[in-house]
Amino acid sequence: MKIANSKVTAERLVRDALDKAKHFSDYNIFTFLDEEGAIKKAREIDEKIKRGEKVGRLAGVPYALKDNFLSPRGETTASAHILEGFTSPVTATAVEKLEAEGAIMIGRTNLDAFAHGSSTENSYFGPTLNSHDKKRVAGGSSGGSAVAVALDIVEFATGTDTGGSIRQPASFNGIYGLKPTYGCVSRYGVVAMASSTDCIGFFTKSPDDMDLLMSIASGQDPKDLTTLPDYYNDSKVKKAKKIGVVKDFDNESVDKEIREALKKKCELLKSKGYEIVELEMPALKYALAAYYIIVPAEVASNLSRYDGVRYGFRSEKSEDLENLYANTRDEGFMSENKRRIMIGNFVLSSGFYDAYFLKAAKARTLIVKEYEKAFSKVDYILTPVSPNPAFLLGEKVNDPIAMYLEDMMSVSLNLAGVPGLAIPAGENKNGLPLGLQLVGPRRSDKSLIEFSKELI
């Protein structure tokens, strides 16, 4: 990671990043560029360096902020019409930690509105384009962040992962993307999607950069009571011996070239002396169904706060309070937001709670136990992130089920709270990136990142 020093100024690093962002403007990566604010912060860091003052570990490093992180710089919209015009009075804990070390946010990145989606096509600002093929999706929901790193605009970008929203776009764009252990990084100041599965993570071009960012961002936060004590910086790297592969994922529903990429990585590990263990994890077949019951239920609850009264967009068509609520939500939410609200309210409604939500919660417990059982046999698990490489823009927009199936291999990690690191695994015959994910037991994040170097 390029850090500002006496030879390379922070201002130069920032200006280069801003120039690249403008050069790649047709990819629709950013919802907001803060040229003036970024250059001002860069000059402040350069002055400190000239005076010989201590600067942080990320001094002058430009980064991109997914537009669901709160910060007073620019509007926080979560790429949703209903939050248009909202400027946050607070700053997310993760942002505070990064900027305390000298990182400089150059702009906010595009996402599926409220992080609801797997392609960034559900954004109010239009889709972000894939870094390797403009006719294809960037992945989602953190598509803008992934492409900003893949096109080398910034050194790193923030992301959120509720069911694959970091790992899948990282995989689609050929970079690293980490979903940490649930509670490792504070969620304070990040627009909530589903509070029991939301995780804060990063996109980088190397495992070493990921390790540095995690050492800065992890730790307990009194503003987020789900955060864990800072185990990350206290962790000792574990020596792995056995790597698991999930037998259930080796089938025709997974792209042939992705399965071949997985086999090649397994052969690489074997050549380095690791044992490959085939795992049967039958409970994982319930993960997608359980996820799309539990998460919409939490979405319906979290989105109930957006009513056009306190902040953001307000409908002008309303004559009374009830119509204000209804019209604001109707005009402000994207179709996918509405779909998830309706599903969530349905599964939580009287007469259906036991039939749907309660059963999904029990299935979640089975999935947690399935991972615990697997990690009693192996150190890590290596699987595909997604059943396909990046698909064509518009290919699945009108087929919600096909879009949801993109998450079939990623959502179980969020339900279980375990960490997963998307790693590049080459390209297919059409030049599209292929990605795999390394999965570890809870609190194994540091060892997981270190072990990923064995797969380079």
C-alpha positions as CSV (number, residue, x, y, z in Angstrom):
1,M,0.0,0.0,0.0
2,K,1.5,3.3,-1.1
3,I,1.9,5.6,2.0
4,A,2.7,9.3,1.8
5,N,6.2,10.2,2.8
6,S,8.9,12.8,2.0
7,K,9.2,11.5,-1.5
8,V,5.6,10.8,-2.5
9,T,3.1,13.4,-1.2
10,A,-0.4,12.7,0.0
11,E,-1.7,15.3,-2.3
12,R,-0.1,13.5,-5.3
13,L,-1.6,10.2,-4.2
14,V,-5.0,11.8,-3.9
15,R,-4.9,13.7,-7.1
16,D,-3.9,10.6,-9.0
17,A,-6.8,8.7,-7.5
18,L,-9.3,11.5,-8.4
19,D,-7.9,11.6,-12.0
20,K,-8.5,7.9,-12.3
21,A,-12.0,8.2,-10.9
22,K,-12.8,10.8,-13.5
23,H,-11.2,8.7,-16.3
24,F,-13.4,5.7,-15.4
25,S,-16.6,7.8,-14.9
26,D,-18.5,5.7,-17.4
27,Y,-18.3,2.7,-15.1
28,N,-20.7,4.6,-12.7
29,I,-18.6,3.8,-9.7
30,F,-19.1,6.9,-7.5
31,T,-22.2,8.6,-6.3
32,F,-20.1,11.5,-4.9
33,L,-16.5,12.7,-5.3
34,D,-15.1,14.9,-2.6
35,E,-12.3,16.5,-4.6
36,E,-12.0,19.6,-2.4
37,G,-12.2,17.8,0.9
38,A,-9.8,15.1,-0.1
39,I,-7.1,17.5,-1.3
40,K,-7.5,19.6,1.9
41,K,-6.9,16.5,4.1
42,A,-4.0,15.5,1.9
43,R,-2.3,18.8,2.4
44,E,-2.7,18.6,6.1
45,I,-0.9,15.3,6.2
46,D,1.8,16.6,3.9
47,E,2.4,19.5,6.4
48,K,2.7,17.1,9.3
49,I,5.3,15.1,7.3
50,K,7.3,18.3,6.6
51,R,7.2,19.2,10.3
52,G,8.5,15.7,11.2
53,E,5.3,14.9,13.1
54,K,4.0,11.3,13.5
55,V,1.5,10.3,10.9
56,G,-0.7,7.2,10.8
57,R,-0.3,3.8,9.1
58,L,-2.5,4.9,6.2
59,A,-1.1,8.4,5.8
60,G,-2.4,9.8,2.5
61,V,-3.8,6.5,1.3
62,P,-6.9,7.3,-0.9
63,Y,-9.9,5.0,-0.3
64,A,-13.5,4.7,-1.5
65,L,-16.4,4.6,1.0
66,K,-19.5,2.5,0.3
67,D,-22.4,4.9,0.4
68,N,-24.1,3.3,3.3
69,F,-21.4,4.4,5.8
70,L,-22.3,7.5,7.7
71,S,-20.0,10.5,7.3
72,P,-20.6,14.3,7.3
73,R,-18.7,14.4,3.9
74,G,-21.3,14.3,1.2
75,E,-24.8,12.8,1.4
76,T,-25.3,9.3,2.8
77,T,-27.9,7.9,0.4
78,A,-27.3,4.1,0.5
79,S,-28.0,4.6,-3.3
80,A,-31.7,5.0,-2.4
81,H,-34.0,7.8,-3.5
82,I,-35.6,7.9,0.0
83,L,-32.3,9.1,1.6
84,E,-31.5,11.6,-1.1
85,G,-30.5,14.9,0.6
86,F,-29.5,13.3,3.9
87,T,-26.2,14.5,5.4
88,S,-25.2,12.6,8.4
89,P,-24.3,14.4,11.7
90,V,-22.2,11.4,12.9
91,T,-19.4,9.3,11.5
92,A,-19.2,5.5,11.4
93,T,-16.8,4.0,13.8
94,A,-14.9,2.2,11.0
95,V,-14.5,5.4,9.1
96,E,-13.2,7.2,12.2
97,K,-10.6,4.5,12.8
98,L,-9.4,4.5,9.2
99,E,-9.1,8.3,9.0
100,A,-7.4,8.5,12.4
101,E,-4.6,6.6,10.7
102,G,-4.5,9.1,7.8
103,A,-6.7,7.4,5.1
104,I,-8.4,9.9,2.8
105,M,-11.9,9.2,1.4
106,I,-12.1,10.5,-2.2
107,G,-15.7,9.6,-2.7
108,R,-18.7,7.4,-2.0
109,T,-19.4,4.3,-4.1
110,N,-22.5,3.0,-5.7
111,L,-24.5,0.0,-4.3
112,D,-27.8,-1.8,-4.6
113,A,-30.2,0.5,-2.7
114,F,-29.9,-0.3,1.0
115,A,-27.6,-3.2,0.0
116,H,-30.5,-5.2,-1.4
117,G,-29.1,-7.1,-4.4
118,S,-26.4,-9.0,-6.0
119,S,-25.6,-6.9,-9.1
120,T,-25.7,-3.1,-8.2
121,E,-28.6,-2.9,-10.7
122,N,-31.0,-2.0,-7.9
123,S,-29.3,1.4,-7.3
124,Y,-31.3,4.6,-7.7
125,F,-28.2,5.9,-9.6
126,G,-28.1,3.1,-12.1
127,P,-25.8,0.1,-12.3
128,T,-22.0,0.0,-11.9
129,L,-20.2,-1.8,-14.7
130,N,-17.9,-4.8,-14.3
131,S,-14.2,-3.9,-14.4
132,H,-13.4,-6.5,-17.0
133,D,-16.5,-6.3,-19.2
134,K,-18.8,-3.3,-19.4
135,K,-21.7,-5.5,-20.6
136,R,-21.7,-7.4,-17.3
137,V,-22.6,-6.6,-13.7
138,A,-20.1,-5.6,-11.1
139,G,-21.8,-7.8,-8.5
140,G,-23.5,-6.5,-5.4
141,S,-24.3,-5.0,-3.2
142,S,-20.9,-3.5,-2.9
143,G,-20.3,-3.3,-6.7
144,G,-18.9,0.3,-6.8
145,S,-16.3,-0.4,-4.1
146,A,-15.1,-3.6,-5.8
147,V,-14.7,-1.9,-9.2
148,A,-12.9,1.1,-7.6
149,V,-10.2,-1.2,-6.3
150,A,-10.2,-3.5,-9.3
151,L,-9.5,-0.5,-11.7
152,D,-6.8,0.6,-9.3
153,I,-8.5,3.9,-8.6
154,V,-7.9,3.5,-4.8
155,E,-5.8,1.2,-2.7
156,F,-8.8,-0.1,-0.8
157,A,-12.5,0.4,-0.3
158,T,-15.1,-0.4,2.4
159,G,-17.9,-2.8,2.0
160,T,-20.8,-4.4,3.9
161,D,-21.6,-8.1,3.6
162,T,-25.0,-9.4,4.7
163,G,-25.2,-12.5,2.5
164,G,-22.2,-12.1,0.1
165,S,-22.1,-8.4,-0.7
166,I,-18.3,-8.1,-0.4
167,R,-17.3,-11.6,-1.5
168,Q,-19.4,-11.8,-4.6
169,P,-18.4,-8.5,-6.2
170,A,-14.7,-9.2,-5.2
171,S,-15.0,-12.5,-7.0
172,F,-16.6,-10.9,-10.1
173,N,-13.8,-8.3,-10.3
174,G,-10.7,-10.4,-9.4
175,I,-9.7,-8.9,-6.1
176,Y,-9.7,-9.8,-2.4
177,G,-12.8,-9.2,-0.3
178,L,-13.3,-10.1,3.4
179,K,-16.4,-10.7,5.4
180,P,-15.1,-10.9,8.9
181,T,-16.4,-12.8,11.9
182,Y,-19.7,-11.3,13.0
183,G,-18.9,-8.6,15.6
184,C,-15.2,-8.2,14.7
185,V,-15.7,-4.7,13.2
186,S,-18.2,-2.2,14.6
187,R,-21.5,-1.7,12.6
188,Y,-22.1,1.7,14.3
189,G,-22.8,4.4,11.7
190,V,-23.6,2.0,8.9
191,V,-27.1,1.9,7.4
192,A,-28.6,-1.3,8.7
193,M,-29.9,-4.0,6.4
194,A,-30.3,-7.1,8.6
195,S,-28.8,-6.6,12.0
196,S,-28.0,-10.2,12.8
197,T,-26.0,-10.8,9.6
198,D,-24.5,-7.4,8.6
199,C,-20.7,-7.4,8.6
200,I,-18.2,-4.6,7.8
201,G,-15.3,-5.5,5.7
202,F,-12.9,-4.4,2.9
203,F,-11.7,-4.8,-0.7
204,T,-8.0,-4.9,-1.4
205,K,-5.5,-6.1,-3.9
206,S,-3.4,-8.2,-1.5
207,P,-3.7,-10.2,1.8
208,D,-1.2,-8.0,3.5
209,D,-3.3,-4.9,2.8
210,M,-6.3,-6.7,4.2
211,D,-4.4,-7.6,7.4
212,L,-3.4,-4.0,7.9
213,L,-6.9,-2.7,7.5
214,M,-8.3,-5.3,9.9
215,S,-5.7,-4.6,12.5
216,I,-7.0,-1.0,12.4
217,A,-10.7,-1.5,12.1
218,S,-11.3,-4.4,14.5
219,G,-12.2,-4.2,18.1
220,Q,-14.9,-3.6,20.7
221,D,-17.1,-0.5,20.3
222,P,-19.4,0.8,23.1
223,K,-21.7,2.1,20.4
224,D,-22.2,-1.4,19.0
225,L,-23.0,-3.9,21.7
226,T,-22.6,-6.8,19.2
227,T,-18.9,-6.1,18.8
228,L,-16.3,-8.5,20.2
229,P,-13.2,-7.7,22.2
230,D,-10.2,-7.1,19.9
231,Y,-9.2,-10.7,19.3
232,Y,-7.8,-9.9,15.9
233,N,-4.7,-8.1,17.1
234,D,-4.2,-10.7,19.9
235,S,-4.5,-13.6,17.5
236,K,-1.6,-16.0,16.8
237,V,-1.5,-17.3,13.3
238,K,-2.6,-20.9,13.3
239,K,-0.7,-23.4,11.2
240,A,-3.2,-25.2,9.0
241,K,-3.0,-28.9,7.9
242,K,-6.4,-29.9,6.5
243,I,-8.5,-28.0,4.0
244,G,-12.1,-29.0,3.4
245,V,-14.1,-28.9,0.2
246,V,-17.9,-29.2,0.2
247,K,-19.1,-32.2,-1.7
248,D,-22.6,-30.7,-2.2
249,F,-21.1,-27.8,-4.2
250,D,-19.5,-30.0,-6.9
251,N,-22.5,-30.3,-9.2
252,E,-23.9,-29.0,-12.6
253,S,-25.5,-25.9,-11.1
254,V,-21.9,-24.5,-10.6
255,D,-20.1,-23.2,-13.6
256,K,-17.6,-25.8,-15.0
257,E,-14.7,-23.4,-15.1
258,I,-15.3,-22.3,-11.4
259,R,-15.2,-26.0,-10.4
260,E,-12.0,-26.4,-12.4
261,A,-10.5,-23.4,-10.7
262,L,-11.3,-25.0,-7.3
263,K,-9.6,-28.2,-8.3
264,K,-6.5,-26.4,-9.4
265,K,-6.2,-24.6,-6.1
266,C,-6.7,-27.9,-4.3
267,E,-3.9,-29.4,-6.4
268,L,-1.7,-26.4,-5.5
269,L,-2.4,-27.0,-1.8
270,K,-1.7,-30.7,-2.1
271,S,1.7,-29.9,-3.7
272,K,2.5,-27.8,-0.6
273,G,1.7,-30.7,1.7
274,Y,-1.9,-29.9,2.8
275,E,-4.5,-32.6,3.0
276,I,-7.8,-32.0,1.1
277,V,-10.8,-33.4,2.9
278,E,-14.2,-33.9,1.3
279,L,-17.0,-32.7,3.5
280,E,-20.7,-33.5,3.5
281,M,-22.7,-30.5,4.9
282,P,-26.3,-31.4,4.2
283,A,-27.7,-28.5,6.4
284,L,-26.3,-26.0,3.9
285,K,-29.1,-26.8,1.5
286,Y,-31.5,-24.9,3.9
287,A,-29.3,-21.8,4.0
288,L,-30.7,-19.8,1.1
289,A,-34.3,-20.4,2.1
290,A,-33.6,-19.6,5.8
291,Y,-31.7,-16.5,4.7
292,Y,-34.5,-15.1,2.6
293,I,-36.9,-15.5,5.5
294,I,-34.7,-14.1,8.3
295,V,-33.1,-11.3,6.4
296,P,-36.3,-9.8,4.9
297,A,-37.9,-9.9,8.4
298,E,-35.0,-7.8,9.7
299,V,-35.1,-5.6,6.6
300,A,-38.8,-4.8,7.2
301,S,-38.0,-3.8,10.8
302,N,-35.0,-1.7,9.9
303,L,-36.6,0.1,7.0
304,S,-39.7,1.1,9.0
305,R,-37.8,4.2,10.2
306,Y,-37.8,5.8,6.7
307,D,-41.0,7.7,6.7
308,G,-40.3,11.1,5.1
309,V,-40.6,13.0,8.4
310,R,-37.2,13.0,10.0
311,Y,-34.7,12.9,7.2
312,G,-34.2,12.2,3.5
313,F,-36.8,12.4,0.7
314,R,-40.4,13.4,1.4
315,S,-43.3,13.0,-1.0
316,E,-45.0,16.2,-2.1
317,K,-48.3,14.5,-3.1
318,S,-49.6,13.9,0.5
319,E,-52.4,15.8,2.2
320,D,-52.3,14.0,5.5
321,L,-49.8,12.1,7.7
322,E,-50.9,8.6,6.7
323,N,-50.6,9.4,3.0
324,L,-47.2,11.1,3.6
325,Y,-45.9,7.8,5.0
326,A,-47.4,5.7,2.2
327,N,-46.4,8.0,-0.7
328,T,-42.9,8.6,0.6
329,R,-42.2,4.9,0.9
330,D,-43.8,4.1,-2.4
331,E,-41.8,6.8,-4.3
332,G,-38.6,6.5,-2.3
333,F,-38.0,2.7,-2.2
334,M,-36.8,0.7,-5.1
335,S,-38.8,-2.4,-6.2
336,E,-36.4,-4.8,-4.5
337,N,-36.7,-2.8,-1.2
338,K,-40.5,-3.2,-1.4
339,R,-40.3,-6.9,-2.2
340,R,-38.2,-7.5,0.9
341,I,-40.4,-5.4,3.1
342,M,-43.4,-7.3,2.0
343,I,-41.7,-10.7,2.4
344,G,-40.5,-9.7,5.9
345,N,-43.9,-8.4,7.1
346,F,-45.5,-11.6,5.7
347,V,-43.2,-14.0,7.6
348,L,-43.6,-12.1,10.8
349,S,-47.3,-11.7,10.6
350,S,-49.8,-13.5,12.9
351,G,-50.4,-17.0,11.8
352,F,-47.2,-17.2,9.7
353,Y,-44.5,-16.6,12.3
354,D,-44.3,-20.2,13.4
355,A,-44.6,-21.6,9.9
356,Y,-41.8,-19.5,8.5
357,F,-39.6,-17.3,10.8
358,L,-39.4,-19.8,13.6
359,K,-38.5,-22.7,11.3
360,A,-35.9,-20.5,9.6
361,A,-34.4,-19.7,13.0
362,K,-34.1,-23.4,13.8
363,A,-32.5,-24.1,10.4
364,R,-30.0,-21.4,11.2
365,T,-29.0,-23.3,14.3
366,L,-28.5,-26.4,12.3
367,I,-26.2,-24.5,9.9
368,V,-24.2,-23.1,12.8
369,K,-23.7,-26.7,14.1
370,E,-22.9,-27.9,10.6
371,Y,-19.9,-25.5,10.5
372,E,-18.8,-26.4,14.0
373,K,-18.8,-30.1,13.0
374,A,-16.9,-29.3,9.8
375,F,-14.2,-27.3,11.7
376,S,-13.7,-30.2,14.1
377,K,-12.4,-32.1,11.0
378,V,-10.6,-29.3,9.0
379,D,-8.8,-26.0,9.6
380,Y,-10.5,-24.1,6.7
381,I,-13.0,-24.7,3.9
382,L,-12.5,-23.7,0.3
383,T,-15.6,-23.2,-1.9
384,P,-16.8,-21.2,-4.8
385,V,-18.3,-17.7,-3.9
386,S,-21.0,-17.8,-6.6
387,P,-22.2,-20.5,-9.0
388,N,-21.3,-18.3,-12.0
389,P,-18.9,-15.6,-13.1
390,A,-20.3,-12.1,-13.7
391,F,-23.5,-12.3,-15.6
392,L,-24.9,-9.9,-18.3
393,L,-26.5,-6.6,-17.3
394,G,-30.3,-7.0,-17.3
395,E,-30.0,-10.8,-17.4
396,K,-31.6,-11.5,-14.0
397,V,-33.3,-8.1,-13.2
398,N,-36.8,-9.4,-13.9
399,D,-36.3,-12.8,-12.2
400,P,-35.8,-12.3,-8.4
401,I,-35.4,-16.1,-7.8
402,A,-32.5,-16.3,-10.3
403,M,-30.9,-13.3,-8.6
404,Y,-31.4,-14.8,-5.1
405,L,-29.8,-18.1,-6.3
406,E,-26.5,-16.1,-6.9
407,D,-26.2,-16.1,-3.1
408,M,-26.6,-19.9,-2.6
409,M,-22.9,-20.5,-1.6
410,S,-22.3,-17.2,0.3
411,V,-25.3,-16.7,2.7
412,S,-24.5,-19.6,5.0
413,L,-21.4,-17.8,6.4
414,N,-23.5,-14.9,7.4
415,L,-26.1,-17.1,9.1
416,A,-23.3,-18.9,11.0
417,G,-21.3,-15.7,11.8
418,V,-18.0,-17.2,10.4
419,P,-15.4,-15.3,8.3
420,G,-15.0,-15.7,4.6
421,L,-12.3,-14.3,2.3
422,A,-12.9,-14.0,-1.4
423,I,-9.7,-14.7,-3.3
424,P,-8.9,-14.4,-7.1
425,A,-8.7,-17.7,-8.9
426,G,-7.8,-16.8,-12.4
427,E,-10.0,-16.0,-15.4
428,N,-12.3,-18.1,-17.6
429,K,-12.0,-18.4,-21.4
430,N,-13.8,-15.1,-21.9
431,G,-11.4,-13.2,-19.6
432,L,-13.8,-12.9,-16.7
433,P,-12.4,-13.2,-13.2
434,L,-13.2,-16.4,-11.2
435,G,-13.3,-16.3,-7.4
436,L,-13.2,-18.7,-4.5
437,Q,-13.7,-18.2,-0.8
438,L,-11.8,-19.4,2.1
439,V,-14.0,-20.0,5.1
440,G,-12.7,-20.3,8.7
441,P,-14.2,-20.8,12.2
442,R,-15.2,-17.8,14.2
443,R,-12.4,-15.5,15.2
444,S,-9.9,-17.1,12.7
445,D,-9.8,-14.0,10.5
446,K,-6.1,-13.2,10.9
447,S,-5.0,-16.8,10.2
448,L,-7.4,-17.0,7.3
449,I,-5.9,-13.9,5.7
450,E,-2.4,-15.3,6.3
451,F,-3.3,-18.7,4.9
452,S,-4.7,-17.1,1.7
453,K,-1.1,-16.4,0.6
454,E,-0.6,-20.2,0.1
455,L,-3.1,-19.9,-2.8
456,I,-1.3,-17.2,-4.7
